[in-house]
Amino acid sequence: MRVYFDYNATTPVTPEVTQAVLEATNESFGNPSSVHHFGQRAKAALDEARSALAALIHADPSEVVFTSGGTESDNFALRGAVDALAPIGRRQLVASAIEHEAVLNTLKALARRGWRITLIPVDATGIVDPERLKTLVTSETALVSVMHANNEIGTIQPISELAAVAHEHGALMHTDAVQSVGKIPVDVHALGVDLLSLSAHKFNGPKGVGVLWIRRGTRMQPTMTGGKHERNRRAGTENVSAIAGLGVAARLATAKLDAEAARVAGLRDRLEAGVLAAVPGTAVNGARDRRVPNTTHISFDRVEAESLLIALDLEGIAVSTGSACSSGTLEPSHVLRAMGLPTHRTQNSLRFSLGLFSTEAEVDHVITVLPRLVEKLRGLTKKTTSVSVP
Ligand SMILES: Cc1ncc(COP(=O)(O)O)c(C=O)c1O
């Protein structure tokens, strides 16, 4: 049995999405900017997808800008806003310490251009406190960026409260909703944001396509310059095939959202309870009552996460660590560090993220296999320790 519990990394596409991508590739091949029949057919495919996506996030289709994915949307949000706001003297950007690299590394690049960057800490459960934001935002703040749901631990941030603080000081509010769209209800107006990033491959759509939602009237400079595509906001001929796939994925997500959220939460809770009961020395990281329904992040005492990940992979089970391996050294996750977890917990934790095709049989299989692997690895650690410490 092969089990894929790494839906936060990416998701499998549904047969309907594959079909839509194929059809658009073959039949809507015209350039959507062309005036003739072929162009208008491709434009109709874009319009259809734009409406479907707008419905998923309760937005107006005219505010939807197609991009090449979550990374570009985050770059566009930050760089487009700062380019528009620099002339009015706002030189500070505020973001949470647990943002995705697409935001954090863009901020680093902007810091090199002279922008003042302030990171908001999170509490031990991975949540940003709006009261803390109040102490950091000033009349010089151009933009506040806080992710809706975290990709590692799944925690959901109080975006509408944070947006209210940003707006009190005249700053724009951006949220990276890449990990929440398609998993929980997302309503751009209820969130109160000005800019929202999302990515199709996190909700059973194709890779390399996403959206930046821009509230009408928001001052933004395009970061991709060229033709007049996407109402002058993002130049370049649209990826019609992938966008058609995104549209179908959005329709599916809208139709199934509540039922799927409940089903997947049931599976995740079964997995979590099963693992905690079957494996001693385990604990869940992050707020358990404020997270997306598909994610659990569990630490395993006296186990190296990478070793457990590989052992699971050899058994056909795909999960993820929160860590990124850079230049041969294992970097502890910046998310777990920001939560103040002790070093050993930043190195012994695994993320299990479920989704549309996950089943109870898969969950039960993992609960059966995992205790044996953990026991084996703990046995090895004991032996190594007894050799090195005579
Ligand atoms: C929170 C978050 N933001 C941004 C991204 C980047 O999205 P993409 O892979 O579409 O560039 C990801 C992907 O892992 C993510 O989880």
The ligand as an SDF file (V2000), in Angstrom:
LIG
                    3D

 16 16  0  0  0  0  0  0  0  0999 V2000
    2.0840   29.1130    2.6220 C   0  0  0  0  0  0  0  0  0  0  0  0
    2.6760   28.9710    1.2630 C   0  0  0  0  0  0  0  0  0  0  0  0
    2.9230   30.0740    0.5400 N   0  0  0  0  0  0  0  0  0  0  0  0
    3.4440   30.0150   -0.6890 C   0  0  0  0  0  0  0  0  0  0  0  0
    3.7750   28.8010   -1.2710 C   0  0  0  0  0  0  0  0  0  0  0  0
    4.3470   28.7840   -2.6430 C   0  0  0  0  0  0  0  0  0  0  0  0
    3.3950   28.3730   -3.5790 O   0  0  0  0  0  0  0  0  0  0  0  0
    3.8470   27.7920   -5.0190 P   0  0  0  0  0  0  0  0  0  0  0  0
    4.3770   26.4230   -4.7720 O   0  0  0  0  0  0  0  0  0  0  0  0
    2.5790   27.7720   -5.8180 O   0  0  0  0  0  0  0  0  0  0  0  0
    4.8440   28.7340   -5.5650 O   0  0  0  0  0  0  0  0  0  0  0  0
    3.5400   27.6250   -0.5460 C   0  0  0  0  0  0  0  0  0  0  0  0
    3.9270   26.2970   -1.1130 C   0  0  0  0  0  0  0  0  0  0  0  0
    4.4250   25.4370   -0.4160 O   0  0  0  0  0  0  0  0  0  0  0  0
    2.9710   27.7160    0.7580 C   0  0  0  0  0  0  0  0  0  0  0  0
    2.7410   26.6280    1.4780 O   0  0  0  0  0  0  0  0  0  0  0  0
  1  2  1  0
  2  3  1  0
  2 15  2  0
  3  4  2  0
  4  5  1  0
  5  6  1  0
  5 12  2  0
  6  7  1  0
  7  8  1  0
  8  9  2  0
  8 10  1  0
  8 11  1  0
 12 13  1  0
 12 15  1  0
 13 14  2  0
 15 16  1  0
M  END
$$$$
